[in-house]
Amino acid sequence: MSDEEPPVPEEVLTSAKDQLDDEEISLADNEEILHTLSELTPVYENERSYFVLGNYDREPIRRLNLVVDRLNRRQDAYAFRMVDIRGEWDNSIQKFCLIADTVTYLVGVAEKEPSDFLVEQGLLVGTTEFFAKSHVLKRVYEGEEHPFGWMQDGVFELFEREERLYRWQTEEELVDVTEELP
């Protein structure tokens, strides 16, 4: 990246501005948003970027980190979690949408216990743009036909129809399905 190029492409700034126009944000929030955008420089410097979503509890975050690590081993790829981008905004939905707009792919790692990324799943299927670049790695639980519930099952069905639902049970299988991502 040369010194003459802005750290953030103009179209991303325009998209972010459009999404945030309807919200009343403070000057401090605005500064935080601009700071966050500057932290996303690796997204623009690599051919592919992956925003990895899931549970941050002790065991599930270990598996999220495994997915991030595997994706970062790819040449010209950058994978990260929301917590890797500093800053705590009052409205984390804004942060999610801003980041989701900038990446190549959104990757959800779905596990039922102790909780899951329900809000993000709704956002992934709630907009055409987010859905088109989303993939879900769904954990399978032996002996349980519907461990996630009917609402999440509907989300998974949408991804399965688009051939962007990947099932795993063990961490070894999680590594294997991560390799199948574009």
C-alpha positions in Angstrom: 0.0 0.0 0.0 1.6 3.3 -1.0 1.5 6.5 1.1 -0.8 8.1 -1.5 -3.5 5.5 -1.2 -6.1 6.0 1.5 -6.0 3.2 4.1 -9.7 2.4 3.4 -11.2 2.2 -0.1 -13.7 4.9 -0.9 -16.6 2.5 -1.6 -16.3 1.0 1.9 -16.4 4.4 3.5 -19.5 5.2 1.4 -21.2 2.0 2.4 -20.4 2.5 6.0 -21.7 6.1 5.9 -24.9 4.9 4.2 -25.4 2.2 7.0 -24.7 4.7 9.8 -26.7 7.7 8.4 -29.9 6.6 10.0 -28.3 6.3 13.4 -27.5 9.2 15.7 -23.9 8.6 16.8 -21.6 10.7 18.9 -18.3 12.2 17.8 -16.5 9.6 20.0 -18.4 6.8 18.3 -17.5 8.2 14.9 -13.8 8.3 15.9 -14.0 4.7 17.2 -15.5 3.7 13.8 -12.7 5.4 11.9 -10.1 3.8 14.2 -11.7 0.3 13.6 -11.6 0.8 9.8 -7.9 1.6 10.0 -7.4 -1.7 11.9 -9.0 -3.6 9.0 -6.1 -2.7 6.7 -5.1 -6.5 6.3 -8.6 -7.1 4.8 -7.6 -4.8 1.9 -4.1 -6.1 1.6 -5.1 -9.7 1.0 -7.0 -11.4 -1.8 -9.5 -13.0 0.6 -10.7 -12.1 4.1 -12.7 -14.2 6.5 -14.8 -12.8 9.4 -15.2 -15.8 11.7 -18.2 -15.8 14.0 -19.2 -18.0 16.9 -19.1 -18.5 20.6 -16.4 -17.0 22.8 -16.7 -19.3 25.8 -13.6 -21.3 26.7 -14.0 -24.5 24.6 -15.8 -23.0 21.6 -13.4 -20.1 21.2 -10.6 -22.7 21.0 -12.3 -24.1 18.0 -12.9 -20.6 16.5 -9.2 -20.0 16.9 -8.5 -23.3 15.1 -10.6 -22.1 12.1 -9.0 -18.7 12.1 -5.5 -20.3 12.2 -6.3 -22.7 9.4 -7.7 -19.9 7.2 -4.7 -17.7 7.9 -2.4 -20.4 6.7 -3.7 -19.8 3.2 -1.7 -17.7 0.9 -3.0 -14.1 0.5 -5.8 -14.7 3.1 -6.6 -12.9 6.4 -9.0 -14.4 8.9 -10.1 -12.8 12.2 -12.8 -12.6 14.9 -14.7 -9.6 16.0 -12.7 -9.4 19.3 -9.6 -9.0 17.2 -10.8 -5.6 16.2 -10.4 -3.3 19.2 -13.1 -1.0 20.5 -16.4 -1.4 22.2 -19.1 0.5 20.5 -22.4 1.2 22.1 -24.1 -0.6 19.2 -22.2 -3.8 18.3 -24.7 -4.4 15.4 -23.1 -1.4 13.7 -19.7 -2.8 14.2 -20.7 -6.2 12.9 -22.4 -4.7 9.8 -19.4 -2.4 9.0 -16.9 -5.3 9.3 -19.2 -7.7 7.4 -19.4 -5.2 4.5 -15.7 -5.2 4.1 -14.8 -8.9 4.1 -14.8 -11.4 1.3 -16.5 -14.2 3.4 -18.4 -14.5 6.7 -17.8 -17.9 8.4 -20.0 -19.0 11.3 -19.0 -21.8 13.6 -22.3 -23.2 15.0 -22.3 -25.0 18.3 -25.3 -25.4 20.6 -23.7 -25.3 24.0 -23.4 -23.1 26.0 -24.8 -20.6 23.5 -24.5 -19.6 19.9 -24.3 -16.6 17.5 -28.1 -16.2 17.0 -28.1 -12.5 16.3 -25.4 -12.8 13.7 -27.2 -15.8 12.0 -30.2 -13.6 11.6 -28.1 -10.9 10.0 -26.4 -13.4 7.7 -29.7 -14.5 6.2 -31.4 -11.1 6.7 -29.5 -9.3 3.9 -28.8 -10.6 0.4 -25.2 -9.2 0.5 -24.3 -11.0 3.8 -26.0 -14.2 2.9 -24.2 -14.4 -0.5 -20.8 -14.5 1.1 -21.6 -16.6 4.2 -20.7 -20.1 5.1 -21.7 -22.1 8.2 -19.7 -24.8 9.9 -22.4 -26.7 11.9 -21.4 -29.1 14.7 -23.3 -32.4 14.6 -24.3 -33.9 17.9 -24.7 -37.7 18.0 -28.1 -38.9 18.9 -29.7 -35.5 18.7 -31.9 -34.8 15.6 -32.6 -31.1 16.3 -30.1 -29.8 18.9 -30.3 -26.2 17.7 -34.1 -25.7 17.6 -36.5 -24.9 14.8 -35.4 -21.3 14.1 -31.8 -22.2 13.7 -32.7 -25.3 11.7 -34.4 -23.0 9.2 -31.2 -20.9 8.9 -29.2 -24.1 8.3 -31.6 -25.3 5.6 -31.0 -22.1 3.7 -27.3 -22.6 3.8 -27.6 -26.2 2.9 -29.7 -25.4 -0.2 -26.8 -23.1 -1.3 -24.2 -25.8 -0.6 -22.6 -23.6 2.1 -23.3 -25.7 5.2 -20.5 -27.8 6.4 -21.0 -30.4 9.1 -18.4 -31.5 11.6 -18.3 -33.4 14.9 -14.7 -33.6 16.0 -12.0 -31.0 15.8 -10.3 -33.0 13.1 -13.4 -32.9 11.0 -13.7 -29.1 11.8 -10.2 -28.7 10.2 -11.3 -30.8 7.2 -14.4 -28.7 6.6 -12.5 -25.5 7.0 -10.3 -26.6 4.2 -13.4 -26.9 2.0 -14.2 -23.1 2.3 -13.4 -21.0 -0.7 
